[in-house]
Amino acid sequence: MNQEVTDKVVLSVMAKYAERSATGLKKYGTTLDREDLTLDQWINHLLEELMDATLYLSRIKKEIELHYVKGFSDGYREAKNTKQNKQ
């Protein structure tokens, strides 16, 4: 079933997958079609990637808390003080 993809988001993700595949081929000299890894080794690769993902997500969460939540709190306090000063 070959359908033409017209969704720009899907096309963007497909392009990123193609780039990632090319990077992997250049870096490791093989594709995911390789057959030299055991199922356990594939699982370990995934576990390592997921651990990295949780670290990245924790870092992003920290950044959000530092900038957005603090900014919201500061803005709320400023608006509250302005309202009180007008009374």
Secondary structure by P-SEA (a helix, b strand, c coil): cbbbbccaaaaaaaaaaaaaaaaaaaacccccccccccaaaaaaaaaaaaaaaaaaaaaaaaaaaacaaaaaaaaaaaaaaaaaaac
